[in-house]
């Protein structure tokens, strides 16, 4: 834990950064916004995307008050961006478009939700 003491207030713990980016990359891929790392193809799985986003939201809730300002900002922005894009994908339904759209939100208060007819 000596590594944690050496970090300055504006820095991000690389272990936390790696965890956040790993979950976020999985969610972006599951949303069909970036190619799958293994197949290099766009694959969409909204159920898995919801799970990845829920993991990040849980991490945000469980670490509340224990993150450095930059870490909190990174995690909050990542969750908000993914939630907005998740909502966009759910609203699209079965409509297909030529390229992935990425929505950058001004903020989000509620977690992702899959709406089934």
C-alpha positions as CSV (number, residue, x, y, z in Angstrom):
1,X,0.0,0.0,0.0
2,X,3.0,2.3,0.0
3,X,2.3,3.1,-3.7
4,X,-1.0,4.8,-2.6
5,X,0.8,7.2,-0.3
6,X,3.2,8.4,-3.0
7,X,0.3,9.6,-5.3
8,X,-0.4,13.3,-5.4
9,X,-4.0,14.5,-5.0
10,X,-4.4,15.1,-8.8
11,X,-3.1,11.7,-9.8
12,X,-4.9,8.4,-10.5
13,X,-4.0,5.0,-9.1
14,X,-3.0,3.0,-12.1
15,X,-4.7,-0.1,-10.7
16,X,-8.0,1.7,-10.5
17,X,-7.5,3.2,-13.9
18,X,-6.8,-0.2,-15.4
19,X,-10.0,-1.7,-13.7
20,X,-12.2,1.2,-14.9
21,X,-10.8,1.1,-18.5
22,X,-11.1,-2.7,-18.7
23,X,-14.8,-2.6,-17.7
24,X,-15.5,0.5,-19.9
25,X,-13.8,-1.1,-22.9
26,X,-15.9,-4.2,-22.5
27,X,-19.1,-2.1,-22.2
28,X,-18.2,0.0,-25.3
29,X,-17.7,-3.2,-27.3
30,X,-20.9,-4.8,-25.9
31,X,-22.8,-1.6,-27.0
32,X,-21.4,-2.1,-30.5
33,X,-19.6,1.2,-30.4
34,X,-16.1,-0.2,-30.9
35,X,-14.9,-3.5,-32.4
36,X,-14.6,-6.5,-30.2
37,X,-11.0,-6.8,-29.1
38,X,-10.6,-10.4,-30.2
39,X,-12.7,-10.6,-33.4
40,X,-12.2,-7.0,-34.4
41,X,-15.9,-7.0,-35.4
42,X,-18.8,-4.9,-34.2
43,X,-20.9,-7.1,-31.9
44,X,-23.8,-5.9,-29.8
45,X,-24.9,-7.5,-26.6
46,X,-27.0,-5.1,-24.5
47,X,-27.5,-7.6,-21.7
48,X,-23.8,-7.9,-21.2
49,X,-23.3,-4.1,-21.6
50,X,-25.9,-3.5,-18.9
51,X,-23.9,-5.8,-16.6
52,X,-20.6,-4.1,-17.3
53,X,-22.2,-0.7,-16.7
54,X,-23.8,-2.0,-13.5
55,X,-20.3,-3.1,-12.3
56,X,-18.9,0.4,-12.9
57,X,-21.9,2.0,-11.2
58,X,-21.5,-0.3,-8.2
59,X,-17.8,0.6,-8.1
60,X,-18.7,4.3,-8.1
61,X,-21.2,3.8,-5.3
62,X,-18.9,1.6,-3.1
63,X,-16.0,4.0,-3.4
64,X,-17.9,7.2,-2.8
65,X,-15.9,9.5,-0.6
66,X,-12.7,7.4,-1.0
67,X,-11.5,8.4,-4.4
68,X,-9.2,11.2,-5.3
69,X,-10.9,14.0,-7.3
70,X,-9.5,12.9,-10.7
71,X,-10.4,9.3,-10.0
72,X,-14.0,10.3,-9.0
73,X,-14.2,12.4,-12.1
74,X,-13.0,9.6,-14.4
75,X,-15.3,7.0,-12.9
76,X,-18.3,9.4,-12.8
77,X,-17.8,10.5,-16.4
78,X,-17.2,7.0,-17.7
79,X,-20.5,5.7,-16.1
80,X,-22.5,8.7,-17.4
81,X,-21.1,8.3,-20.9
82,X,-21.9,4.6,-21.0
83,X,-25.3,5.1,-19.6
84,X,-26.3,7.7,-22.2
85,X,-25.0,5.5,-25.0
86,X,-26.8,2.4,-23.5
87,X,-30.0,4.4,-23.5
88,X,-29.5,5.4,-27.1
89,X,-28.9,1.8,-28.2
90,X,-32.0,0.6,-26.3
91,X,-34.1,3.4,-28.0
92,X,-32.8,2.4,-31.4
93,X,-34.3,-1.0,-31.0
94,X,-33.7,-3.0,-34.2
95,X,-33.0,0.0,-36.4
96,X,-29.5,-0.2,-37.9
97,X,-27.3,2.8,-38.9
98,X,-24.1,2.9,-40.9
99,X,-21.8,4.0,-38.1
100,X,-21.9,3.9,-34.3
101,X,-23.1,7.1,-32.7
102,X,-21.5,8.1,-29.4
103,X,-23.4,10.4,-27.1
104,X,-21.6,12.4,-24.6
105,X,-24.0,13.4,-21.8
106,X,-24.0,16.5,-19.6
107,X,-24.8,14.2,-16.7
108,X,-26.9,11.2,-15.7
109,X,-28.7,10.3,-12.5
110,X,-30.1,6.9,-13.2
111,X,-28.5,3.6,-14.2
112,X,-29.1,1.9,-17.5
113,X,-32.3,0.0,-18.1
114,X,-33.3,-2.5,-20.8
115,X,-36.8,-2.0,-21.9
116,X,-38.4,-5.0,-23.6
117,X,-41.8,-4.8,-25.4
